[in-house]
């Protein structure tokens, strides 16, 4: 039964050391989540890089009980479950090496439409607000979806202007569908669904909006679209990580330049200065560059900026040293080595990337610099 595949997929993803990459390896080898659940604990040696610890929680009945409750929760709340290995997640996102194994969806998502991701600071200024208004006013006749993260500030403005100009919009959440964060945007989330848009998340109903989830969320915002627009952001803002993911996935990045004295333009200016984003000179030129189904030139891979003096936290030291000792280690293998769940490691690795201490390689592998 196909419903069984969703049950076992959710149960597998609950296992502490089975991240998205190991999940993909396992189902590719054993053929399905169900077969993986039944065979992988005994036959894990069939896979390179998969150790006993990785599969240690497979077969745990508590994970199956959780999965049963999750299926019931999704059915009750009209939540669709999309599995990557069944080809159900958005096509561009599926191309990403670290694409989520499971996506939960509310509402409608037309994957055939062009998608544009728009991100930026929670501390929106009149300059950023005017740009978003002008962008949607000029693009309202195009057949596309806007994508953002339902945060306050730039995200909220992008979703609202999208709705105002009848452009369907998709919000990617950093938590499960049991809650809505920030609560101030609950009405906005309902309107997104009413107007033919969608809410997406890789997190099940047990996952709260913890800090580390937001960076994980940002990779979906970047991966789901061929282009990301960074409107306003400070140095080290969350949108810098979205730009980093977009560059890693060979997607286009555009940034709105601003005064060097404006703190929420400094991140954008820095991306442009390092040739990690194309400068937006006008809305018309941006529209031409986006192409809307025309081929676009690839923008250079993003490397993090370097600071002259760096004081690492204890977690940063532990993870940096582990990567240094194990060049090109994958996220899932690192999680197993230091006995820490991958979703807790990812934010620290991205901090180290921004500090110029770690470099991301393909296949979600890392190298110490």
Secondary structure, DSSP 8 states (H G I E B T S, - for coil): -HHHHHHHHHHHHTSTT--HHHHHHHHHHHSSHHHHHHHHHHHGGGSTT--TTTTTTTT-HHHHHHHHHHHHHHHHTT-EEEEGGGT-S-HHHHTSTT--SEEEEEE---TTSEEEEEE--SS--HHHHHHHHHHHHHHTTS-EEEEE---TTHHHHHHHHHHHTT--EEEE-SS-TTS-SSGGGHHHHHHHHHTT-EEEES--TT----HHHHHHHHHHHHHTSSEEEE----TT-HHHHHHHHHHHTT-EEEE----TT-HHHHHHHHHHHTTSSEE---HHHHHHHH-SSS-------------SS----HHHHHHHHHHHHSTTEEHHHHHHHHT--HHHHHHHHHHHHHTTSEEEETTTEEEE-
